Amino acid sequence: MVHLDRYTSDLYLDKPSDVQHYSVLYDHLQARALDPGSSRDFITDVTKTHIDAASRP
């Protein structure tokens, strides 16, 4: 089952071909995702960059 949370409604997909499609997409995303430590470092670096940019005149 695939649950898509949309702005005005939710959509549930249970057709095997739809579930397979989203399963493959999830696998691709998971393969490209950073590990937890790298994710934390990336978020910290981006936050610092935005804070530094916002503090410049």
mmJSON file of the N, C-alpha and C atoms, coordinates in Angstrom:
{"data_MODEL":{"atom_site":{
"group_PDB":["ATOM","ATOM","ATOM","ATOM","ATOM","ATOM","ATOM","ATOM","ATOM","ATOM","ATOM","ATOM","ATOM","ATOM","ATOM","ATOM","ATOM","ATOM","ATOM","ATOM","ATOM","ATOM","ATOM","ATOM","ATOM","ATOM","ATOM","ATOM","ATOM","ATOM","ATOM","ATOM","ATOM","ATOM","ATOM","ATOM","ATOM","ATOM","ATOM","ATOM","ATOM","ATOM","ATOM","ATOM","ATOM","ATOM","ATOM","ATOM","ATOM","ATOM","ATOM","ATOM","ATOM","ATOM","ATOM","ATOM","ATOM","ATOM","ATOM","ATOM","ATOM","ATOM","ATOM","ATOM","ATOM","ATOM","ATOM","ATOM","ATOM","ATOM","ATOM","ATOM","ATOM","ATOM","ATOM","ATOM","ATOM","ATOM","ATOM","ATOM","ATOM","ATOM","ATOM","ATOM","ATOM","ATOM","ATOM","ATOM","ATOM","ATOM","ATOM","ATOM","ATOM","ATOM","ATOM","ATOM","ATOM","ATOM","ATOM","ATOM","ATOM","ATOM","ATOM","ATOM","ATOM","ATOM","ATOM","ATOM","ATOM","ATOM","ATOM","ATOM","ATOM","ATOM","ATOM","ATOM","ATOM","ATOM","ATOM","ATOM","ATOM","ATOM","ATOM","ATOM","ATOM","ATOM","ATOM","ATOM","ATOM","ATOM","ATOM","ATOM","ATOM","ATOM","ATOM","ATOM","ATOM","ATOM","ATOM","ATOM","ATOM","ATOM","ATOM","ATOM","ATOM","ATOM","ATOM","ATOM","ATOM","ATOM","ATOM","ATOM","ATOM","ATOM","ATOM","ATOM","ATOM","ATOM","ATOM","ATOM","ATOM","ATOM","ATOM","ATOM","ATOM","ATOM","ATOM","ATOM","ATOM","ATOM","ATOM"],
"id":[1,2,3,4,5,6,7,8,9,10,11,12,13,14,15,16,17,18,19,20,21,22,23,24,25,26,27,28,29,30,31,32,33,34,35,36,37,38,39,40,41,42,43,44,45,46,47,48,49,50,51,52,53,54,55,56,57,58,59,60,61,62,63,64,65,66,67,68,69,70,71,72,73,74,75,76,77,78,79,80,81,82,83,84,85,86,87,88,89,90,91,92,93,94,95,96,97,98,99,100,101,102,103,104,105,106,107,108,109,110,111,112,113,114,115,116,117,118,119,120,121,122,123,124,125,126,127,128,129,130,131,132,133,134,135,136,137,138,139,140,141,142,143,144,145,146,147,148,149,150,151,152,153,154,155,156,157,158,159,160,161,162,163,164,165,166,167,168,169,170,171],
"type_symbol":["N","C","C","N","C","C","N","C","C","N","C","C","N","C","C","N","C","C","N","C","C","N","C","C","N","C","C","N","C","C","N","C","C","N","C","C","N","C","C","N","C","C","N","C","C","N","C","C","N","C","C","N","C","C","N","C","C","N","C","C","N","C","C","N","C","C","N","C","C","N","C","C","N","C","C","N","C","C","N","C","C","N","C","C","N","C","C","N","C","C","N","C","C","N","C","C","N","C","C","N","C","C","N","C","C","N","C","C","N","C","C","N","C","C","N","C","C","N","C","C","N","C","C","N","C","C","N","C","C","N","C","C","N","C","C","N","C","C","N","C","C","N","C","C","N","C","C","N","C","C","N","C","C","N","C","C","N","C","C","N","C","C","N","C","C","N","C","C","N","C","C"],
"label_atom_id":["N","CA","C","N","CA","C","N","CA","C","N","CA","C","N","CA","C","N","CA","C","N","CA","C","N","CA","C","N","CA","C","N","CA","C","N","CA","C","N","CA","C","N","CA","C","N","CA","C","N","CA","C","N","CA","C","N","CA","C","N","CA","C","N","CA","C","N","CA","C","N","CA","C","N","CA","C","N","CA","C","N","CA","C","N","CA","C","N","CA","C","N","CA","C","N","CA","C","N","CA","C","N","CA","C","N","CA","C","N","CA","C","N","CA","C","N","CA","C","N","CA","C","N","CA","C","N","CA","C","N","CA","C","N","CA","C","N","CA","C","N","CA","C","N","CA","C","N","CA","C","N","CA","C","N","CA","C","N","CA","C","N","CA","C","N","CA","C","N","CA","C","N","CA","C","N","CA","C","N","CA","C","N","CA","C","N","CA","C","N","CA","C","N","CA","C","N","CA","C"],
"label_alt_id":[null,null,null,null,null,null,null,null,null,null,null,null,null,null,null,null,null,null,null,null,null,null,null,null,null,null,null,null,null,null,null,null,null,null,null,null,null,null,null,null,null,null,null,null,null,null,null,null,null,null,null,null,null,null,null,null,null,null,null,null,null,null,null,null,null,null,null,null,null,null,null,null,null,null,null,null,null,null,null,null,null,null,null,null,null,null,null,null,null,null,null,null,null,null,null,null,null,null,null,null,null,null,null,null,null,null,null,null,null,null,null,null,null,null,null,null,null,null,null,null,null,null,null,null,null,null,null,null,null,null,null,null,null,null,null,null,null,null,null,null,null,null,null,null,null,null,null,null,null,null,null,null,null,null,null,null,null,null,null,null,null,null,null,null,null,null,null,null,null,null,null],
"label_comp_id":["MET","MET","MET","VAL","VAL","VAL","HIS","HIS","HIS","LEU","LEU","LEU","ASP","ASP","ASP","ARG","ARG","ARG","TYR","TYR","TYR","THR","THR","THR","SER","SER","SER","ASP","ASP","ASP","LEU","LEU","LEU","TYR","TYR","TYR","LEU","LEU","LEU","ASP","ASP","ASP","LYS","LYS","LYS","PRO","PRO","PRO","SER","SER","SER","ASP","ASP","ASP","VAL","VAL","VAL","GLN","GLN","GLN","HIS","HIS","HIS","TYR","TYR","TYR","SER","SER","SER","VAL","VAL","VAL","LEU","LEU","LEU","TYR","TYR","TYR","ASP","ASP","ASP","HIS","HIS","HIS","LEU","LEU","LEU","GLN","GLN","GLN","ALA","ALA","ALA","ARG","ARG","ARG","ALA","ALA","ALA","LEU","LEU","LEU","ASP","ASP","ASP","PRO","PRO","PRO","GLY","GLY","GLY","SER","SER","SER","SER","SER","SER","ARG","ARG","ARG","ASP","ASP","ASP","PHE","PHE","PHE","ILE","ILE","ILE","THR","THR","THR","ASP","ASP","ASP","VAL","VAL","VAL","THR","THR","THR","LYS","LYS","LYS","THR","THR","THR","HIS","HIS","HIS","ILE","ILE","ILE","ASP","ASP","ASP","ALA","ALA","ALA","ALA","ALA","ALA","SER","SER","SER","ARG","ARG","ARG","PRO","PRO","PRO"],
"label_asym_id":["A","A","A","A","A","A","A","A","A","A","A","A","A","A","A","A","A","A","A","A","A","A","A","A","A","A","A","A","A","A","A","A","A","A","A","A","A","A","A","A","A","A","A","A","A","A","A","A","A","A","A","A","A","A","A","A","A","A","A","A","A","A","A","A","A","A","A","A","A","A","A","A","A","A","A","A","A","A","A","A","A","A","A","A","A","A","A","A","A","A","A","A","A","A","A","A","A","A","A","A","A","A","A","A","A","A","A","A","A","A","A","A","A","A","A","A","A","A","A","A","A","A","A","A","A","A","A","A","A","A","A","A","A","A","A","A","A","A","A","A","A","A","A","A","A","A","A","A","A","A","A","A","A","A","A","A","A","A","A","A","A","A","A","A","A","A","A","A","A","A","A"],
"label_entity_id":["1","1","1","1","1","1","1","1","1","1","1","1","1","1","1","1","1","1","1","1","1","1","1","1","1","1","1","1","1","1","1","1","1","1","1","1","1","1","1","1","1","1","1","1","1","1","1","1","1","1","1","1","1","1","1","1","1","1","1","1","1","1","1","1","1","1","1","1","1","1","1","1","1","1","1","1","1","1","1","1","1","1","1","1","1","1","1","1","1","1","1","1","1","1","1","1","1","1","1","1","1","1","1","1","1","1","1","1","1","1","1","1","1","1","1","1","1","1","1","1","1","1","1","1","1","1","1","1","1","1","1","1","1","1","1","1","1","1","1","1","1","1","1","1","1","1","1","1","1","1","1","1","1","1","1","1","1","1","1","1","1","1","1","1","1","1","1","1","1","1","1"],
"label_seq_id":[1,1,1,2,2,2,3,3,3,4,4,4,5,5,5,6,6,6,7,7,7,8,8,8,9,9,9,10,10,10,11,11,11,12,12,12,13,13,13,14,14,14,15,15,15,16,16,16,17,17,17,18,18,18,19,19,19,20,20,20,21,21,21,22,22,22,23,23,23,24,24,24,25,25,25,26,26,26,27,27,27,28,28,28,29,29,29,30,30,30,31,31,31,32,32,32,33,33,33,34,34,34,35,35,35,36,36,36,37,37,37,38,38,38,39,39,39,40,40,40,41,41,41,42,42,42,43,43,43,44,44,44,45,45,45,46,46,46,47,47,47,48,48,48,49,49,49,50,50,50,51,51,51,52,52,52,53,53,53,54,54,54,55,55,55,56,56,56,57,57,57],
"pdbx_PDB_ins_code":[null,null,null,null,null,null,null,null,null,null,null,null,null,null,null,null,null,null,null,null,null,null,null,null,null,null,null,null,null,null,null,null,null,null,null,null,null,null,null,null,null,null,null,null,null,null,null,null,null,null,null,null,null,null,null,null,null,null,null,null,null,null,null,null,null,null,null,null,null,null,null,null,null,null,null,null,null,null,null,null,null,null,null,null,null,null,null,null,null,null,null,null,null,null,null,null,null,null,null,null,null,null,null,null,null,null,null,null,null,null,null,null,null,null,null,null,null,null,null,null,null,null,null,null,null,null,null,null,null,null,null,null,null,null,null,null,null,null,null,null,null,null,null,null,null,null,null,null,null,null,null,null,null,null,null,null,null,null,null,null,null,null,null,null,null,null,null,null,null,null,null],
"Cartn_x":[0.85,0.0,0.904,0.531,1.235,0.262,0.724,-0.088,0.56,-0.19,0.292,-0.493,0.21,-0.401,-0.361,-1.514,-1.585,-2.203,-2.123,-2.565,-4.033,-4.889,-6.328,-6.924,-6.153,-6.686,-5.533,-5.877,-4.91,-5.268,-4.257,-4.481,-3.808,-4.528,-3.997,-3.957,-2.791,-2.62,-2.34,-3.07,-2.825,-2.649,-2.716,-2.49,-1.014,-0.747,0.643,1.628,1.233,2.159,2.465,1.485,1.723,2.65,2.375,3.2,4.635,4.813,6.148,6.869,6.18,6.77,7.306,6.511,6.932,8.008,7.974,9.006,10.368,10.391,11.638,12.123,11.221,11.604,12.192,11.568,12.063,13.454,13.652,14.963,16.044,15.715,16.678,16.99,15.97,16.19,17.035,16.722,17.453,18.919,19.188,20.562,21.378,20.714,21.419,21.469,20.73,20.648,21.971,22.237,23.403,23.157,24.227,24.083,23.731,23.253,22.802,23.85,25.096,26.133,26.389,26.444,26.651,25.446,24.255,23.046,23.093,23.456,23.562,24.592,25.757,26.801,26.33,25.638,25.135,24.13,23.198,22.186,22.852,23.828,24.545,25.265,25.95,26.676,25.733,24.618,23.652,23.064,22.754,22.212,23.202,24.469,25.497,25.637,25.597,25.702,24.573,23.349,22.197,22.26,22.7,22.822,23.882,25.015,26.066,25.57,24.86,24.352,23.324,22.51,21.465,22.065,23.226,23.818,24.664,24.888,25.653,24.757,25.36,24.558,24.191],
"Cartn_y":[-1.163,0.0,1.236,2.206,3.483,4.554,5.41,6.521,7.809,8.606,9.9,10.98,11.754,12.829,14.088,14.539,15.703,16.874,18.04,19.269,19.22,18.77,18.786,17.401,16.358,15.013,14.014,12.806,11.719,10.726,10.009,9.021,7.721,6.634,5.308,4.486,3.933,3.092,1.665,0.71,-0.673,-1.603,-1.048,-1.855,-2.278,-3.563,-4.038,-3.249,-2.856,-2.112,-0.727,-0.089,1.212,1.056,0.041,-0.19,-0.5,-1.304,-1.643,-0.391,0.467,1.716,2.555,2.752,3.556,2.85,1.542,0.781,0.988,0.966,1.208,2.637,3.598,4.99,5.139,4.5,4.56,3.943,2.817,2.166,3.078,3.778,4.709,5.87,6.418,7.511,7.058,5.892,5.371,5.121,4.659,4.396,5.684,6.798,8.065,8.902,8.496,9.276,9.238,10.308,10.362,9.532,9.057,8.36,9.404,8.975,9.936,10.991,10.588,11.552,12.57,12.118,13.03,13.948,13.421,14.259,15.374,15.027,16.017,17.083,16.671,17.62,18.527,17.952,18.731,19.785,19.381,20.317,21.413,21.053,22.042,23.044,22.555,23.444,24.386,23.874,24.712,25.762,25.367,26.312,27.423,27.072,28.082,29.024,28.481,29.309,30.324,29.888,30.79,31.827,31.427,32.381,33.424,32.986,33.921,34.879,34.376,35.218,36.219,35.804,36.689,37.767,37.524,38.507,39.547,39.359,40.354,41.527,42.705,43.907,43.956],
"Cartn_z":[0.0,0.0,0.0,-0.794,-0.859,-0.4,0.513,0.99,0.52,-0.225,-0.694,0.044,0.831,1.602,0.75,0.318,-0.568,0.166,-0.441,0.215,0.62,-0.254,0.038,0.272,0.052,0.246,0.338,0.703,0.736,-0.368,-0.81,-1.851,-1.427,-1.532,-1.202,-2.479,-2.754,-3.932,-3.47,-4.023,-3.639,-4.833,-6.023,-7.217,-7.242,-7.424,-7.362,-8.234,-9.418,-10.283,-9.705,-9.076,-8.436,-7.229,-6.414,-5.225,-5.648,-6.671,-7.168,-7.648,-8.373,-8.876,-7.712,-6.682,-5.539,-4.716,-4.697,-3.996,-4.655,-5.968,-6.705,-6.466,-6.497,-6.226,-4.828,-3.859,-2.484,-2.379,-3.037,-3.015,-3.592,-4.676,-5.283,-4.341,-3.711,-2.764,-1.578,-1.067,0.076,-0.276,-1.475,-1.904,-2.012,-2.324,-2.493,-1.222,-0.214,1.026,1.784,2.491,3.358,4.606,5.218,6.49,7.56,8.734,9.75,10.133,10.314,10.685,9.588,8.354,7.223,7.028,7.264,7.178,8.214,9.443,10.513,10.144,9.642,9.254,8.123,7.137,6.007,6.477,7.323,7.83,8.652,9.464,10.27,9.368,8.345,7.425,6.687,6.207,5.49,6.431,7.651,8.628,8.906,9.124,9.377,8.185,6.987,5.782,5.711,6.011,5.958,7.086,8.249,9.356,9.013,8.476,8.089,7.002,6.025,4.94,5.47,6.403,6.949,7.838,8.415,9.326,8.594,7.313,6.528,6.159,6.194,5.822,4.367],
"occupancy":[1.0,1.0,1.0,1.0,1.0,1.0,1.0,1.0,1.0,1.0,1.0,1.0,1.0,1.0,1.0,1.0,1.0,1.0,1.0,1.0,1.0,1.0,1.0,1.0,1.0,1.0,1.0,1.0,1.0,1.0,1.0,1.0,1.0,1.0,1.0,1.0,1.0,1.0,1.0,1.0,1.0,1.0,1.0,1.0,1.0,1.0,1.0,1.0,1.0,1.0,1.0,1.0,1.0,1.0,1.0,1.0,1.0,1.0,1.0,1.0,1.0,1.0,1.0,1.0,1.0,1.0,1.0,1.0,1.0,1.0,1.0,1.0,1.0,1.0,1.0,1.0,1.0,1.0,1.0,1.0,1.0,1.0,1.0,1.0,1.0,1.0,1.0,1.0,1.0,1.0,1.0,1.0,1.0,1.0,1.0,1.0,1.0,1.0,1.0,1.0,1.0,1.0,1.0,1.0,1.0,1.0,1.0,1.0,1.0,1.0,1.0,1.0,1.0,1.0,1.0,1.0,1.0,1.0,1.0,1.0,1.0,1.0,1.0,1.0,1.0,1.0,1.0,1.0,1.0,1.0,1.0,1.0,1.0,1.0,1.0,1.0,1.0,1.0,1.0,1.0,1.0,1.0,1.0,1.0,1.0,1.0,1.0,1.0,1.0,1.0,1.0,1.0,1.0,1.0,1.0,1.0,1.0,1.0,1.0,1.0,1.0,1.0,1.0,1.0,1.0,1.0,1.0,1.0,1.0,1.0,1.0],
"B_iso_or_equiv":[0.0,0.0,0.0,0.0,0.0,0.0,0.0,0.0,0.0,0.0,0.0,0.0,0.0,0.0,0.0,0.0,0.0,0.0,0.0,0.0,0.0,0.0,0.0,0.0,0.0,0.0,0.0,0.0,0.0,0.0,0.0,0.0,0.0,0.0,0.0,0.0,0.0,0.0,0.0,0.0,0.0,0.0,0.0,0.0,0.0,0.0,0.0,0.0,0.0,0.0,0.0,0.0,0.0,0.0,0.0,0.0,0.0,0.0,0.0,0.0,0.0,0.0,0.0,0.0,0.0,0.0,0.0,0.0,0.0,0.0,0.0,0.0,0.0,0.0,0.0,0.0,0.0,0.0,0.0,0.0,0.0,0.0,0.0,0.0,0.0,0.0,0.0,0.0,0.0,0.0,0.0,0.0,0.0,0.0,0.0,0.0,0.0,0.0,0.0,0.0,0.0,0.0,0.0,0.0,0.0,0.0,0.0,0.0,0.0,0.0,0.0,0.0,0.0,0.0,0.0,0.0,0.0,0.0,0.0,0.0,0.0,0.0,0.0,0.0,0.0,0.0,0.0,0.0,0.0,0.0,0.0,0.0,0.0,0.0,0.0,0.0,0.0,0.0,0.0,0.0,0.0,0.0,0.0,0.0,0.0,0.0,0.0,0.0,0.0,0.0,0.0,0.0,0.0,0.0,0.0,0.0,0.0,0.0,0.0,0.0,0.0,0.0,0.0,0.0,0.0,0.0,0.0,0.0,0.0,0.0,0.0],
"pdbx_formal_charge":[null,null,null,null,null,null,null,null,null,null,null,null,null,null,null,null,null,null,null,null,null,null,null,null,null,null,null,null,null,null,null,null,null,null,null,null,null,null,null,null,null,null,null,null,null,null,null,null,null,null,null,null,null,null,null,null,null,null,null,null,null,null,null,null,null,null,null,null,null,null,null,null,null,null,null,null,null,null,null,null,null,null,null,null,null,null,null,null,null,null,null,null,null,null,null,null,null,null,null,null,null,null,null,null,null,null,null,null,null,null,null,null,null,null,null,null,null,null,null,null,null,null,null,null,null,null,null,null,null,null,null,null,null,null,null,null,null,null,null,null,null,null,null,null,null,null,null,null,null,null,null,null,null,null,null,null,null,null,null,null,null,null,null,null,null,null,null,null,null,null,null],
"auth_seq_id":[1,1,1,2,2,2,3,3,3,4,4,4,5,5,5,6,6,6,7,7,7,8,8,8,9,9,9,10,10,10,11,11,11,12,12,12,13,13,13,14,14,14,15,15,15,16,16,16,17,17,17,18,18,18,19,19,19,20,20,20,21,21,21,22,22,22,23,23,23,24,24,24,25,25,25,26,26,26,27,27,27,28,28,28,29,29,29,30,30,30,31,31,31,32,32,32,33,33,33,34,34,34,35,35,35,36,36,36,37,37,37,38,38,38,39,39,39,40,40,40,41,41,41,42,42,42,43,43,43,44,44,44,45,45,45,46,46,46,47,47,47,48,48,48,49,49,49,50,50,50,51,51,51,52,52,52,53,53,53,54,54,54,55,55,55,56,56,56,57,57,57],
"auth_comp_id":["MET","MET","MET","VAL","VAL","VAL","HIS","HIS","HIS","LEU","LEU","LEU","ASP","ASP","ASP","ARG","ARG","ARG","TYR","TYR","TYR","THR","THR","THR","SER","SER","SER","ASP","ASP","ASP","LEU","LEU","LEU","TYR","TYR","TYR","LEU","LEU","LEU","ASP","ASP","ASP","LYS","LYS","LYS","PRO","PRO","PRO","SER","SER","SER","ASP","ASP","ASP","VAL","VAL","VAL","GLN","GLN","GLN","HIS","HIS","HIS","TYR","TYR","TYR","SER","SER","SER","VAL","VAL","VAL","LEU","LEU","LEU","TYR","TYR","TYR","ASP","ASP","ASP","HIS","HIS","HIS","LEU","LEU","LEU","GLN","GLN","GLN","ALA","ALA","ALA","ARG","ARG","ARG","ALA","ALA","ALA","LEU","LEU","LEU","ASP","ASP","ASP","PRO","PRO","PRO","GLY","GLY","GLY","SER","SER","SER","SER","SER","SER","ARG","ARG","ARG","ASP","ASP","ASP","PHE","PHE","PHE","ILE","ILE","ILE","THR","THR","THR","ASP","ASP","ASP","VAL","VAL","VAL","THR","THR","THR","LYS","LYS","LYS","THR","THR","THR","HIS","HIS","HIS","ILE","ILE","ILE","ASP","ASP","ASP","ALA","ALA","ALA","ALA","ALA","ALA","SER","SER","SER","ARG","ARG","ARG","PRO","PRO","PRO"],
"auth_asym_id":["A","A","A","A","A","A","A","A","A","A","A","A","A","A","A","A","A","A","A","A","A","A","A","A","A","A","A","A","A","A","A","A","A","A","A","A","A","A","A","A","A","A","A","A","A","A","A","A","A","A","A","A","A","A","A","A","A","A","A","A","A","A","A","A","A","A","A","A","A","A","A","A","A","A","A","A","A","A","A","A","A","A","A","A","A","A","A","A","A","A","A","A","A","A","A","A","A","A","A","A","A","A","A","A","A","A","A","A","A","A","A","A","A","A","A","A","A","A","A","A","A","A","A","A","A","A","A","A","A","A","A","A","A","A","A","A","A","A","A","A","A","A","A","A","A","A","A","A","A","A","A","A","A","A","A","A","A","A","A","A","A","A","A","A","A","A","A","A","A","A","A"],
"auth_atom_id":["N","CA","C","N","CA","C","N","CA","C","N","CA","C","N","CA","C","N","CA","C","N","CA","C","N","CA","C","N","CA","C","N","CA","C","N","CA","C","N","CA","C","N","CA","C","N","CA","C","N","CA","C","N","CA","C","N","CA","C","N","CA","C","N","CA","C","N","CA","C","N","CA","C","N","CA","C","N","CA","C","N","CA","C","N","CA","C","N","CA","C","N","CA","C","N","CA","C","N","CA","C","N","CA","C","N","CA","C","N","CA","C","N","CA","C","N","CA","C","N","CA","C","N","CA","C","N","CA","C","N","CA","C","N","CA","C","N","CA","C","N","CA","C","N","CA","C","N","CA","C","N","CA","C","N","CA","C","N","CA","C","N","CA","C","N","CA","C","N","CA","C","N","CA","C","N","CA","C","N","CA","C","N","CA","C","N","CA","C","N","CA","C","N","CA","C","N","CA","C"],
"pdbx_PDB_model_num":[1,1,1,1,1,1,1,1,1,1,1,1,1,1,1,1,1,1,1,1,1,1,1,1,1,1,1,1,1,1,1,1,1,1,1,1,1,1,1,1,1,1,1,1,1,1,1,1,1,1,1,1,1,1,1,1,1,1,1,1,1,1,1,1,1,1,1,1,1,1,1,1,1,1,1,1,1,1,1,1,1,1,1,1,1,1,1,1,1,1,1,1,1,1,1,1,1,1,1,1,1,1,1,1,1,1,1,1,1,1,1,1,1,1,1,1,1,1,1,1,1,1,1,1,1,1,1,1,1,1,1,1,1,1,1,1,1,1,1,1,1,1,1,1,1,1,1,1,1,1,1,1,1,1,1,1,1,1,1,1,1,1,1,1,1,1,1,1,1,1,1]
}}}
